[in-house]
Each structure stands twice: as C-alpha cells, then as structure tokens.
Amino acid sequence: MNTTAIEVRDLHQRYEDFEAVRGVSFEVARGELYALLGTNGAGKTTTLDVLEGFRAPTKGQVRVLGHDPLAERAAVRRRMGLVLQEAGFYKDLTVAETVDAWRRWTPGAMDRRAVLDRVGLTHREQVRVGQLSGGEKRRLDLALAVLGRPEVLFLDEPTTGLDPEARRNVWALVREMVAEGVTVLLTTHYLDEAEQLAQRLAIMHAGRIVTEGTLGAVLAGRGTRIAFRLPGVRPGELPYASGPTRRSVRADGEAYTVETDRPQEDLRVLLTWAHQRGLELAGLEVRRPSLEEIFLEVAETEKVAA
Ligand SMILES: Nc1ncnc2c1ncn2[C@@H]1O[C@H](COP(=O)(O)OP(=O)(O)OP(=O)(O)O)[C@@H](O)[C@H]1O
C-alpha cells in the first residue's frame, strides 16, 4: 500500500493576476498529522481548496490517496472529511436533524448517537444549531466531517475563536482520529496547536513554504534564548561585546532576549556581570525558541528580503 496520503508538487495558484501560491511542495504520510502555519494570506486555505478538489491548480500537481481530487473526485471524495472555516448550518434545525440530514447522503455513515458521543454533543441533540456555542458548533462541524469515517481529514483553522477548554476538547478529538490512523492536514494560526498536535509542520509566507519538518527540525539550528528583565540598563552595557559567537541581543523596553549557540558560557558571563553590579535579573529563563518566535522571525526576515 502507498504510504503517502497527500502529495503536493510545485503547486502554483493564481487568482487573475495575483499568484497566491508560488511553488509549494510537501507530502503527508498516512496516519500523520501535518500542520500548515502561516501569516494571513499566506496561501494555506488556497492550498487546502486545491487538495479538497474545489480548484484546479494553475500549475503543479496534487494527489490525495493517490488520486487527483478534482479529476477523480468520485474516487476520493467519500474518503475525505472537511472542516471548512465557515460552517454552513441551518440555524433552525436541531443537532439531531442536522446529523440525520447529512447521514442521508453519506454512504456508510456512523450512527447519529455514535457520532454525537464521539464529539461530546449527545446532550445537545435536541438543541437548535443557532443556539449552540461556538465550541459546540465546531464540534458539530467535526461530527459531520467524520460521519463517513474518512481516511483523510482536512481541518481549516478548527479552533479559531474557541475558548481554551473548547480548544483542548477539539485537540483531544483530533488526537483520537490520528490514533485511529486518520491522516490529518490542519491549518492554524495557533502555534501552540501545531506544537501540541503536529508530527510535522510547514510555515508558509506569501505563497511559499519557508521552513518545514518535524518540530525538532524546525527548532534546530536556532539558538537557545536567555530572557530576563533589567530596568535602567542600556543594551550596550550588557557584557556581550560583538565577537565570533553566533549571538544576538534583542531589547524590548526593559525585556532582553539573548539568542546564543553557547548558552552555558553566555549565562555564566551574564550572571557574573549582574552579581558584580548587584543587579537583579527579573524573570530570568533559559529556553529553546518557541514556534511563535520562529514564526515572527520568518515573517520579519521575509519582509526585509521582499
Ligand atoms: N477567490 C479569490 N480571489 C482573489 N484572491 C484571493 C481569493 N482567495 C484568496 N485570495 C487571496 O490569495 C491570498 C491567499 O489567501 P488564502 O486564503 O489562501 O490565505 P490563508 O493563508 O488561508 O490566509 P488566512 O490565514 O488569512 O486565512 C490572499 O492574499 C487572498 O486575499
């Protein structure tokens, strides 16, 4: 059996004279969760649209479970589940009526009770969709997406606008799907979501993938961060003169972040310096960079390069 579930090769997508996707390539293995992150307008939803068979690529090739999702729609549509950014429900139908309506045209659909149990909405069965909370609507979205037991699930920003508890509930559900062998392609603005769920991820910016791989690989090669607050000291006074070490110091008001590939030595120098001057390094921490920082750096570097 082919172990690749999703394949994107040199995808380009143009809207009239604007090229929204500019040569994107990646693969997702069966049973893997892959996250597409990116700035607003990076091209994530457009990439998903092509994979879902809603658009023909301007150039390049995509395959889902070995098929062209547009030309061979019949072969692949029933094996995919979609959660789109905007859910189109009838507000006046109850949860039960909504699921029943979808079951009618989903061959091999799960029982209504089974699917609602799965997403934790059984107790809301008789409630009208218009009265559900945002988190409950997202869970109903997921219920409809998994109703036909899909092999591949596309989730476009599945937790946008949800409170922390509702997000965690959605994460738990997504983890269950992955544990059962479902392949998931997720787009998100939340870096912690990708950190929590994704086996591999890509950061997109202006139509291109700028970095890709496992979380470890994306973080590798980026220096350790030494962060602290120090009121009343100018950046030039810190004990880090320019030198051969790959190091940078960022100041944001009194908050300093030193990025370094020699954390132990740099920390020792900093602590000795502060001790000799009787200075208190408030909130001192040594940590690896967060995806958030990498994301911002990527966006910043690209802006400078553009
Ligand atoms: N139908 C369309 N016609 C013209 N331009 C479009 C169309 N859809 C998207 N775009 C443009 O293409 C670019 C990529 O949009 P896309 O929705 O794929 O990005 P995204 O990464 O999903 O963004 P977001 O995170 O904001 O949802 C944006 O500049 C957007 O304005």
The ligand as a Tripos MOL2 file, in Angstrom:
@<TRIPOS>MOLECULE
LIG
   31    33     1     0     0
SMALL
NO_CHARGES

@<TRIPOS>ATOM
      1 N1        -11.0850   33.8890   -4.6030 N.pl3     1 LIG1
      2 C1        -10.0580   34.7170   -4.5250 C.ar      1 LIG1
      3 N2         -9.8520   35.6930   -5.4260 N.ar      1 LIG1
      4 C2         -8.7860   36.5240   -5.3310 C.ar      1 LIG1
      5 N3         -7.8460   36.4530   -4.3650 N.ar      1 LIG1
      6 C3         -7.9940   35.5100   -3.4330 C.ar      1 LIG1
      7 C4         -9.0980   34.5920   -3.4560 C.ar      1 LIG1
      8 N4         -8.9710   33.7580   -2.3850 N.ar      1 LIG1
      9 C5         -7.8450   34.1300   -1.7380 C.ar      1 LIG1
     10 N5         -7.2680   35.1790   -2.3630 N.ar      1 LIG1
     11 C6         -6.0110   35.8450   -1.9660 C.3       1 LIG1
     12 O1         -4.9860   34.8690   -2.0010 O.3       1 LIG1
     13 C7         -4.0970   35.0220   -0.8870 C.3       1 LIG1
     14 C8         -4.0410   33.7220   -0.1010 C.3       1 LIG1
     15 O2         -5.2840   33.5200    0.5490 O.3       1 LIG1
     16 P1         -5.5720   32.2610    1.4730 P.3       1 LIG1
     17 O3         -6.9810   32.3840    1.9510 O.co2     1 LIG1
     18 O4         -5.1840   31.0300    0.7580 O.co2     1 LIG1
     19 O5         -4.5500   32.5040    2.6540 O.3       1 LIG1
     20 P2         -4.5050   31.8910    4.1230 P.3       1 LIG1
     21 O6         -3.0850   31.5300    4.3720 O.co2     1 LIG1
     22 O7         -5.5090   30.8240    4.2700 O.co2     1 LIG1
     23 O8         -4.9030   33.1540    4.9700 O.3       1 LIG1
     24 P3         -5.6750   33.2970    6.3750 P.3       1 LIG1
     25 O9         -4.7440   32.7500    7.3920 O.co2     1 LIG1
     26 O10        -5.8280   34.7800    6.4900 O.co2     1 LIG1
     27 O11        -6.9600   32.5380    6.2660 O.co2     1 LIG1
     28 C9         -4.6300   36.2140   -0.0940 C.3       1 LIG1
     29 O12        -3.8970   37.3560   -0.4840 O.3       1 LIG1
     30 C10        -6.0680   36.3310   -0.5280 C.3       1 LIG1
     31 O13        -6.5110   37.6770   -0.4590 O.3       1 LIG1
@<TRIPOS>BOND
     1     1     2 1
     2     2     3 ar
     3     2     7 ar
     4     3     4 ar
     5     4     5 ar
     6     5     6 ar
     7     6     7 ar
     8     6    10 ar
     9     7     8 ar
    10     8     9 ar
    11     9    10 ar
    12    10    11 1
    13    11    12 1
    14    11    30 1
    15    12    13 1
    16    13    14 1
    17    13    28 1
    18    14    15 1
    19    15    16 1
    20    16    17 2
    21    16    18 1
    22    16    19 1
    23    19    20 1
    24    20    21 2
    25    20    22 1
    26    20    23 1
    27    23    24 1
    28    24    25 2
    29    24    26 1
    30    24    27 1
    31    28    29 1
    32    28    30 1
    33    30    31 1
@<TRIPOS>SUBSTRUCTURE
     1 LIG1         1 GROUP 0 **** ****
